[in-house]
Amino acid sequence: MPIDWTKIYKKYAGLWVALDQDEKTVVAFDKVAKEAFEKAQKMGIKVPILFKVPTEIVSYVGGFCNG
């Protein structure tokens, strides 16, 4: 099932975000990936999901070629 990260994009654009294992709860954020990761670990999240939120949302339609 898809996860709606619209609110995350609006609030944390350009920042590194650490998510809990549910892939939607922001537990920490920072301009530096290492800092966001360490903040999440201090909150008890052993292995946070870390990603940098883009500054703008760009549509992408992908595909593959079999052959």
Stockholm file with secondary structure:
# STOCKHOLM 1.0

chainA/1-67         MPIDWTKIYKKYAGLWVALDQDEKTVVAFDKVAKEAFEKAQKMGIKVPILFKVPTEIVSYVGGFCNG
#=GR chainA/1-67 SS CCCCCHHHHHHHTTSEEEECTTSSCEEEEESSHHHHHHHHHHTTCSSCEEEECCSSCCCCCCCCCCC
#=GC SS_cons        CCCCCHHHHHHHTTSEEEECTTSSCEEEEESSHHHHHHHHHHTTCSSCEEEECCSSCCCCCCCCCCC
//
